[in-house]
Amino acid sequence: MAKKRRRHSAEFKFRVALEALEGSKTMSQMSSEHALHSNVIRSWKQKLLEGGPSVFARNGERKQREQEVPEAELYEQIGRLKMELEWLKESCPLRFVRNGVW
């Protein structure tokens, strides 16, 4: 049976990455202490150096902000298409009646 994947909080990742930056312990000591692979600690350390503490924030918050913009554009497009459909129904009633759409 496969082992269930563990999820770590942003604070935990930040603390471990800071500890790796300090260099007071070796990577193998930190790995055994926190029960993490040394590659995971190295990647967290690299991310911390590149982006700071906001790097470990949940992707859900970022994705939600990115999704809000396209969602508003889609609702706007739906409104435009509804208006066009109503206009077409009013301007060409025979075409819709013949094709069985109306």
N, C-alpha and C positions, 0 to 999 in steps of 0.2 A: 504494500500500500504506500502511496506517495505521501511524503511529509507535507503538512499544511504550511503554506507560506506565511511567514511572520511579517507583521507590519509594525514599523517603528514610528514614533511621533517625531515631529519636526524638532522638538526640544532635545530628544535623545540623540538624533543625528547630529545636531549642532554641537552638543556637548562632546560627543565622540570625535567629531572632526576637529574641534578645538584642542582636545587632548592629543590628537595626532599632530597637530601643528606645534604644540609645545615641545614635543620630542623627548619628554621625560621618560617615556616607556618605549620599548621596542614594539614594532608592529605585531610580532608574535605574542607578546605579553598582552597587548590590547585585544587581540583576536580571541585569546583564551578567556580573558576577563569578561568580555562582553558577548562571547559566544557568536562571533561574527567572523566571516572570512576576511583575510587581509585585503583582498581586492575591493571588497565593499567599503572598508574603512578608507582605502586610498581614493576611491571614487568620491566618497563624501568629502574628503579633505580637498580634493581638486575642485569640486563644486563650490565649496565654501570659499576657496581662494578666488574663484571666478565671479561669484555672484552675491556673496554675503548670506546672512541668515534667511532672507526671503526665498532662497533657492529651495529650501526644504518645505515650504508651504504646500498645502494640498493643491493638486492640479485641478480639483473640482472647482475651486474658487476662480482660478484663471480661466478655465474652460467656460464657466458660466458667463463671465464678462465678455469673452470672445463670441459666445453664442447669442448674446442679447442683440448685437448689431445686425447680424444676418436675419434674425427672427423678425425684427422690426421691418426690415426691407421686404421680407416675404409677406407679412401682413399687408403692407402697402401695395404689393403686387396683386394680392388676392382681391383687395378692394377695387383696384383698377380693372381687373378682369371681370369682376361682377358687374361693374358699371358698363363695360363694353358689351357684355352678354345681354343686359337689359336693353341697351340701346339697339342691339341687333334684333332682339325679339320685337321691339316696337316698330322698327323701321322695315323689317322684312317678315311680316307675320305669315305670309303664304308659304314661304320656304320652310319654316319650322313645322307648319301644320302638315305639309305634304310628306316630309321626311319622318313624321311621327315623333319628333323630339318634344314638341310642346304639348 
